[in-house]
Amino acid sequence: METSDRPGRLAVGVLGAGRVGSVLGTALAQAGHYVVAASGVSDASRRRALDRLGVDISEPDEVVRVADLVLLTVPDDALPGLVAGLAATGAGLRGKMLVHTSGAYGLAVLDAATAAGALPFALHPVMTFTGRDDDMRRVVGCSFGVTAPEPLRPVAEALVIEMGGEPVWISEEDRALYHAALAGAANHMVTLIAESQELLKKIGVEQPGRMLGPLLGAALDNALRLGLAGLTGPVVRGDAATVRKHVDALILAAPEAADAYVALARLTADRALAAGLLKPEAAERLLDALGGNTWT
């Protein structure tokens, strides 16, 4: 990237000094920019603002007033209201770089601020942040879903690179599907693993994490390297009797888990059938074992 594409030193404001805001604010500071103000409502946000960003909590309009670049790092549901409020109060948005970090939203959520003269960016870090100190290491090398007006694309990508991330361009119309793909993989994986641990605990396994770790590590590696070709287990083998036993056992032990198992087994079989990994007759047997009468 040419030097002219890189943003100069910027005064950074953080609206929402939570897990994400404190990490990205710190990353920008480490890149040579400087955090000048932050807002937050919880005690944890106040501590992060002071400990990580080196600033006391300010009102949102003051954060916008003193900053060149404003990070909008609030929960997704709060983002439209925050943007509308800033635009309605005339918070001096003209010429300010307004950066939100939501995965689901693109640029449209910033329309009211853009109309007031703000420069809109959507920079979503593809990472989970826990609020612990190791979050700073996680941002290095992680992908960012980047959406910006085309003339601002070089600036958006430069900011991501300065934070240690890898910019990946996402079109405005693809943001919802992009985020659904990420959330479905990461969030549902955590739920599935937690459910598996609970089931193993029920039958007396004292360290379910230790049992699952090598298996899940190998499965994740296979999935990332091989895609669907890395699939193993009774569904892709067409072992309908085994699948039926699973469903029966889950109905007795955890009915809600049985519903999830059936839905995921159907999806797995459908994908395996389409990929030629599962024969049609085996798919029909699996459908019967899963209690259905039509294959979709």
Secondary structure, 3 states (H helix, E strand, C coil): CCHHHCCCCCEEEEECCCHHHHHHHHHHHHCCCEEEEEECCCHHHHHHHHHHHCCCECCHHHHHHHCCEEEECCCHHHHHHHHHHHHHCCCCCCCCEEEECCCCCCCHHHHHHHHCCCEEEEEEECCCCCCCCCHHHHHCCCEEEEECCHHHHHHHHHHHHHCCCEEEECCHHHHHHHHHHHHHHHHHHHHHHHHHHHHHHHCCCCCHHHHHHHHHHHHHHHHHHHHHHHCCCHHHHCCHHHHHHHHHHHHHHCHHHHHHHHHHHHHHHHHHHHCCCCCHHHHHHHHHHCCCCCCC
